[in-house]
Amino acid sequence: MADYYADGTATGGGDAGTADNPWEGEAGLQTLLDTLTPGDTGYIRNTFTLTGALDLDGTTGTSVSAVKVIGTRTDSWTVDGTLARIDANGVAANCLVWGVGMQYWNFANVVFENATASGIKSAGTVTAYATFTNCHFSDNTLHGFDCDVAANMGNLVFVSCAFNDNGGQGLYGRANMFLIGCEAIGNAGVGITIASGAVIYCLAHNNGANGGIYLTGTCAAVGCVSDGNTADGILTTVGACVFGCRLTNNGAWGMDPLAVGSAFHNFFGSGNGSGTIDSASYIETEIKGAETNLTTGAEGYEDQTNDKFNLKMGAAGFRTSVAIDADNDAVFSVGLPNVPIVRPKG
């Protein structure tokens, strides 16, 4: 395991990748990415102004030895939450293109901004197993982070990250996405989209088309605030669950289930243009602590004897079963990971 260093400020000096003699500028950062091997750490600082997208297509990490890229203070290599910036400068299509097979990379304290398309874009079907901590994906013409349907980049964890002021979606996420203590503010499209995983203690505010948070599959939103979005606060499809969220001041519905087979528990909504929830297309379990009894039907039923609420989707059979203690004779709780929440800096 080794440490390497790159500085966005090109001074015309030496270029050895050491703390005293770091690689410099755009070319220096690409050299750092190409040099890192499993267990290595690349320290970066200041602003790297790009003329073209950086490529992540070198050595992959391993499940026990990830590759790390960490932003540091501008005047030293101290890791204190200061953000290093990768600036596409309105020239490069992306700040970083994630190559096929690139797994187990961790980024911390890095900004990906001003791309003519998306801040990070996957180059193909990618199983990444990557973690981003205190990273920003902001002011990009398309998405902040693009894991679109064709590329389907998955298995990502975001802690205290920001997806703000992008021309498309903040995070166009797909499979196995977990966001903890993140924010998505001022995006022209959806703030956060995921197909599986969870959005936990996150804020979606002032986002445009289709709203704040979109759960497109079997996934959950827990303890989130979705406020002041042009369209819906939270949209869901079959298999989605929403627990303890606050949905306020959205232009359309606070909660908009696009298909039957979603579960909602103890959420609060007010000031939404169309109302708290679009009840035409969902099966109600519990809203604001008030138990709602369901009758046996083609789409779902409540089994009070066994404390189950069973959901069906047509001929596909039962999609999920959620314990809700319908007759108040047991205790049901949801355990959440003990993760400290630190707001993004920058």
N, C-alpha and C positions, 0 to 999 in steps of 0.2 A: 504494500500500500504506500502511495506517495501523494504529496501535495504539489499542486501546480497553481500558477498565478497569472492573471491577465488583467490589464488596465485599459479602460476605454480611451484614456487620454494618451494619444501618441506623442511622444517627446522626441523621437528621433534617436533615442539612446539604444542600448543593447536590447536583446530579445532572447532571453534564455528560459523563461517560464518559471523563474525563481522569485521569491519574495523581494529580493533586492534588485532583480533584473527581469520584470514580468514581460510576458508577451503583450503586444500593444495593438489597440484598435480592433477593427473588424476582422482582419486576417489573424490577429493574435487570439481572438476568442474562438475562431474556427479551429485554429491549431490546438487550443486547449481541449475543445470538445473531441477532436480526433485522437488526442493523446491519452485521455483518461481511460483507465482499465478498471475492472472490478475492485472495489475497496478504495479507489483513489478519490481525492477531493480537489475540485477546482474552485479557487477563490477568485471572485471577480469584483471590480469596483469601477465607479464613475459611469459614464455613458458611452455605449458602443453605437456609433452611428453607421447604419448599414447602407450598402449600395445594392445588395442582393440578399436573399434569404440564407440564413445559416442552415446547415444540414446536420441532423443527428443520425448518422448512419455508420458509425464506427463500431467499437467494441461494446457489447451488451454487458450489463451487470448480472449478478446472480441473486438468488433468493436470500443468501446469507451475506452477500457482499455487494451492496448497491454502489452505483456511481453517483457522486454528489457534486452539485454546483451551487455555491453559496455566495450571495452578495455580501459585501462588507462596507465598512466606512470608507469615505472618499479619500481620507488622508492616512489610512493605515489598513491593516488586514484584520481589524477587530470585527467580530460578528456581534452586532448589537441591534439588529433589525433594520439598519440602513439599507435602502434599496439600490441595487445596481440596475442600470437601465439599458435595455436592448431596444434601440429606437430605429424602426424601419424608415423613418424620415419622410414618409409619403412617397417612397421610391420602391422599396422592396415589397413584393406581394405578401410575404410573411416574415415575421421575425425568425421563426424556427420551423423547419419541416421535419416531422418525426418519421424516421425511416422504419421500414418493415423489420420486425424482429428485435427492435431496440427495447429491452426490458430492464426493469429495476434501476431506474434513474430517479434521483430525488433532487428537487430544486427548492431553494429557500431564498427569500429576499431579492427577487428578481422581477422587473417590470418588462412586459412585452407590449409595445405600443406603436401606434402610427403606421401600421401595415396597410397597404392598399387592398388587401383581402383580410385574412384573419391573423391574429397574433401568433398562435400555434396552429399548424395544420398537419394532419396525419397523411402520410404518403400512400398508405394502403391499409389493408386489414392488419391491425396492430394490437397485440396483447402486451400492454406496456408495464403494468404493475409499477406505476410511478406515483410519487407523493409530491405535492406542492404546498409549501408553507409560507405564508406571508408573501405571496406573489400577486402581481396585478396584471390583468389582461384588459387594457383600456385604450380607448380612442382609436380603435381599428375600424377600417371602412366596412368590413363584413362582421365576422364574429370575433369575440375575444379569444375563445378556444374552440376550435372546430373539430369535433369527432363525428362527422356526419354519417349518414346511412351507408354510403358507398364505402367509406373507409372504416367505420365502425371501430374506432379506437376505444378500448375499454380498460377497466381495472385501475381507476385513478382515484386518489384521495386528495382532497383540497382542505387545508386547515387555515382559517383566517386569511382567505384570499379575496380579492376584489375583481369583479367583472363589470366595469363601468363605462358608459358613454361609447359603446360600440354601435356601428351602423346596422348590424344584424342582431343576433342573440348574444347574450353575455357568455354563457356556456352552452354550446350546442352539444350536449353530452349524450352518451349512449349507455352501454352496459356496465354494471358494477361501478357506479359513480357514488362516492360518499363525500358530502360537503359538510363541514362543521365550522360554524361561526364565520361564514362567508357573507359577502354582500354582492348584489347585482343591482345597479342603480343607473337609470338614464339610458338604457339600451333601446334601440328602435324596435327590436323584436322582443321575444320572451327573455326574461332575465336569466332563468336557469331551466334547462330541459334535461331530464334523465329518463332512461328506460328501465333501469333496475338499480337498486341501492337505496340511498336515503339522503335527504336534505335536512340537516339538523341545526337548530338554532341559527337560521340564516335570515337575512333581510333582503326582500325584493321590493324595490321602490321606484316609481316613476318610469316603468318600462312600457314599451309601446305595444305593437301588434301581438295579440294572443295572450298578453298578460305577464304576471310575475313569475310563477313557477308552473311548469308543465310536467306532470308525472305520466309518461306515455306507456307504462307497463307496471309490472309488479314491483312497486317501490313505495317509499313513504316520505312524508314531510312531518317533522316533529318539532314543535316549539318554534315555528317560524312566524315572521311577520311579513305579510304581503300587502303593501299599502300604496295607494295613489297611482296604481297602474292604469293605463289607458283602457285596457280591456278587463279580463278576469284576474282575480287574485291568485287562485290556484285552479288549474284544469287537471282532470284525472281521466284515466281509462281503466279497463278491467284489471283488478288486482291491486289497485293503489289504496293506500291507507293514509289518513290525515289525523294527527293527534295534537291537540293543544295548540292550534295555530290561531293567529289574530289576522283577520281579513277585513281591512277597512279602506273606505274612500276610493274603491276601484270603480272605473267607469262602467263596467258591466256587472257581472256577478262576483260576489266574494268567492264562492265556490261553484265551479261549473263541471259536473261530471259529464263527460262526453259519451259514456256508455254505462250500463248497469254493471254492478260488480265492484263498487268502491265502498270502503268503510270509512266513516268519519266519527270522531270521538272528541267531545268537549272542545269545540272550536268556538270562536267568537267573531261575529261580523257586524259591522254597522257602517252606514254612510255609503254603501255601494249603489251604483246607479240603477241596477236591475233588481237588487235585493241580495240577501245573504247567500241563498243557495238556489240553483236551478233544480227544483224538485221534480221536474218532468222526467228525468232520466236517471234517478238513483234510488237505492234502497236505504231507507233511513234506519240507523241503529240508535245513536244517541247524540243529541245536540245540546250543548250547554248544560250537560248533566241531567237532562230530562229523558227518562227511559221511554222508548217508543216500541210498542208491541207490533210485531209483524205477523201476518197470517201465512200459512203454507201456500205457496204459489209456484209458478213455473220458473221464476227467476231467483227465488231465495226463500228461506224460512228461518224462524227463530225456534230453537229447541230448548225450551226453558228447563226441562228435566236435566239435560246434560250440559247446560250453560254453554251452548254453542249457537253461533249465527252462521249458517251455511250459505254460501253464495254459489250460484250456478251461472253458466253462460251457455244457453241453448243445449244442443246435443253433446257438447264437449264434456258435460258433467260438472261436478263441483270443482270450482277453481281454488277455493280456500275455505278455511273454517276458523272463525275468530271467537275466542271465549269472551263473553261479555257479562257473565253472572246475572242473567236475566231475572232470577228470583231472589237476588241479594243474600245468598247463603254461602258465599265464598269470597275470597279476596283475589283479585286479578291485578297484576302490576306489570309494567313494562320497564325493563332494565335498560339504561342508556350507558354508553361508555363514559368513563371518568376522564374527560379531556378538558384541560384548561382552555378557556376561550380568550384569545387576545385579538383585539381589533386591528385591522390592517393599518399600516403606517404609510406615509408618503404624501 
